[in-house]
Amino acid sequence: MNPWTRYWVLLRRGQLLLHSSKSLGSGHERHQFKTTPSKILPIIGWMVLSHSDRSKPDSFQLSNPENGTIYRFHCDSVEVAEVWVANLKEGVKENPKPEKDLIDLGDR
């Protein structure tokens, strides 16, 4: 099993961008991580699972069903993990929900 690695993670348009730490120490603030992502993962079609181990409610996993790759994530709190899981569930969808129109053109 590989040891845990700390990343600054961004979710953007069906991709996860993982930014590694600038130094060997574990960073906690954005400026302590590299500006260029070390990994870019296209996650459309992947599965998001809340952690089934009740001793780790602040964790979840993201898995690629095509090749079996699993990424496990640990958050600072249960609430943060729940927000990530909800947003990832939207991010892995093939056709994300379109944004609501700002102007109603039906009246013309």
Secondary structure as GFF3:
##gff-version 3
##sequence-region A 1 108
A	DSSP	beta_strand	7	12	.	.	.	ID=ss1
A	DSSP	beta_strand	15	20	.	.	.	ID=ss2
A	DSSP	three_ten_helix	30	32	.	.	.	ID=ss3
A	DSSP	beta_strand	39	42	.	.	.	ID=ss4
A	DSSP	beta_strand	47	50	.	.	.	ID=ss5
A	DSSP	beta_strand	59	63	.	.	.	ID=ss6
A	DSSP	beta_strand	70	74	.	.	.	ID=ss7
A	DSSP	alpha_helix	78	91	.	.	.	ID=ss8
A	DSSP	three_ten_helix	105	107	.	.	.	ID=ss9
###
